[in-house]
Amino acid sequence: MSTKQFLGIVGAVMVAIGVFAPLLTFPVIGNITYFTGGNIKGEGLILLVIAGASLIISLIKLYPLLWLTGLAAIGMIGYTFVKPLYEVSKVTGVDFAAQIFKSLPFQWGIIVLSIGAVLIIFAALIKYRKP
C-alpha cells in the first residue's frame, strides 16, 4: 500500500467517524452531531457520501480525484458552521454573529473531520513513486 493510498483511506475513515462524533456541546441540549443536530442531517449524509467516494477512489488508485472529495469535505464542513452564522447575522447583525461563533463550545468531532479532509487532500498532493 502506497503512502497516497494509506492517507486517502485514513482520511476517508476519519471523515466518516467525524460525522458521528460530537461537534458542539450545549449544557441543556448535550452533544450535537450531524445526525442529532436537526437541520444538519443532510450535510452529514453528504459527508458520508464524500467519505465513501474518497475511500473508493483511494482503493482504485485514482488519486487526482481526491482533490474533489477533499475540497468538497472541507467545503461542507465550512458550510455547516457558516450557514447558521449567516442566518443569525441577517437578523441581528455581523458583530453579534461573530460573538456567537467565538463562544461556541466546539468538540473533538470537528477536529477529526478537519484532519480527515486535510489527509484526503494530502493524498492527492504528494507525488507517487513507483517501486
C-alpha positions as CSV (number, residue, x, y, z in Angstrom):
1,M,0.0,0.0,0.0
2,S,1.4,3.4,-1.0
3,T,1.5,6.4,1.2
4,K,-1.1,8.1,-1.1
5,Q,-3.5,5.2,-0.7
6,F,-2.9,5.0,3.1
7,L,-3.6,8.7,3.5
8,G,-6.7,8.6,1.4
9,I,-8.1,5.6,3.3
10,V,-7.3,7.1,6.7
11,G,-8.7,10.5,5.7
12,A,-11.9,8.9,4.4
13,V,-12.4,6.8,7.6
14,M,-11.7,9.9,9.8
15,V,-14.4,11.9,7.9
16,A,-16.8,9.1,8.3
17,I,-16.1,8.8,12.0
18,G,-16.3,12.6,12.4
19,V,-19.8,12.6,11.1
20,F,-21.0,10.7,14.1
21,A,-18.7,12.4,16.6
22,P,-19.8,15.4,18.8
23,L,-19.4,18.7,17.0
24,L,-20.8,21.0,19.7
25,T,-21.9,20.6,23.3
26,F,-24.6,22.7,25.0
27,P,-25.4,22.4,28.7
28,V,-29.1,21.6,28.3
29,I,-29.1,20.0,24.9
30,G,-26.0,17.9,25.1
31,N,-23.8,16.8,22.3
32,I,-24.7,17.7,18.7
33,T,-23.5,15.6,15.9
34,Y,-24.5,15.7,12.2
35,F,-27.3,13.2,12.9
36,T,-28.6,14.7,16.2
37,G,-28.4,18.3,15.1
38,G,-31.8,18.8,13.5
39,N,-31.2,20.7,10.2
40,I,-27.7,19.4,9.5
41,K,-28.7,15.7,8.9
42,G,-28.4,16.3,5.1
43,E,-24.9,17.6,5.4
44,G,-24.0,14.5,7.4
45,L,-25.2,12.3,4.7
46,I,-23.3,14.3,2.1
47,L,-20.1,14.0,4.1
48,L,-20.7,10.2,4.4
49,V,-21.0,10.0,0.6
50,I,-17.8,12.1,0.2
51,A,-16.0,9.8,2.7
52,G,-17.2,6.7,0.8
53,A,-16.2,8.2,-2.5
54,S,-12.7,9.1,-1.1
55,L,-12.3,5.5,0.1
56,I,-13.3,4.0,-3.2
57,I,-11.0,6.5,-5.1
58,S,-8.1,5.6,-2.8
59,L,-8.7,1.8,-3.2
60,I,-8.8,2.0,-7.1
61,K,-5.9,4.5,-7.1
62,L,-7.4,7.4,-8.9
63,Y,-5.6,9.9,-6.7
64,P,-6.2,13.1,-8.7
65,L,-9.9,12.7,-7.9
66,L,-9.1,13.0,-4.2
67,W,-8.8,16.8,-4.8
68,L,-12.5,16.9,-5.5
69,T,-13.6,14.9,-2.5
70,G,-11.1,16.6,-0.1
71,L,-12.2,20.1,-1.1
72,A,-15.9,19.0,-1.0
73,A,-15.4,17.8,2.5
74,I,-13.8,21.0,3.6
75,G,-16.5,23.0,1.9
76,M,-19.2,21.0,3.5
77,I,-17.6,21.3,7.0
78,G,-17.3,25.1,6.5
79,Y,-20.8,25.4,5.2
80,T,-22.1,23.6,8.3
81,F,-20.7,26.4,10.5
82,V,-21.1,29.4,8.2
83,K,-24.8,28.8,7.3
84,P,-26.2,29.3,10.8
85,L,-23.9,32.3,11.4
86,Y,-25.1,33.9,8.2
87,E,-28.7,33.4,9.2
88,V,-28.1,35.0,12.7
89,S,-26.2,37.9,11.1
90,K,-29.1,38.7,8.8
91,V,-31.4,39.1,11.8
92,T,-29.1,40.5,14.5
93,G,-26.0,42.0,12.8
94,V,-22.5,40.7,12.0
95,D,-21.0,41.6,15.4
96,F,-23.4,39.5,17.3
97,A,-22.9,36.5,15.0
98,A,-19.1,36.8,15.4
99,Q,-19.6,36.8,19.2
100,I,-21.7,33.7,19.0
101,F,-19.1,31.9,16.8
102,K,-16.4,32.8,19.4
103,S,-18.4,31.3,22.2
104,L,-19.4,28.0,20.6
105,P,-18.3,25.0,22.6
106,F,-16.6,23.0,19.8
107,Q,-15.9,19.3,20.5
108,W,-13.4,16.8,19.1
109,G,-15.6,15.8,16.2
110,I,-14.7,18.9,14.2
111,I,-11.0,18.1,14.7
112,V,-11.5,14.6,13.4
113,L,-13.5,15.8,10.4
114,S,-10.9,18.5,9.5
115,I,-7.9,16.3,9.8
116,G,-9.6,13.7,7.7
117,A,-10.4,16.2,5.0
118,V,-6.8,17.5,5.0
119,L,-5.4,14.0,4.8
120,I,-7.5,13.4,1.7
121,I,-6.1,16.5,0.1
122,F,-2.5,15.5,1.1
123,A,-3.1,12.1,-0.6
124,A,-3.9,14.0,-3.8
125,L,-0.9,16.3,-3.3
126,I,2.0,14.0,-2.6
127,K,4.0,12.6,-5.5
128,Y,3.6,8.9,-6.3
129,R,6.8,6.9,-6.7
130,K,6.7,3.6,-8.3
131,P,8.8,1.0,-6.5
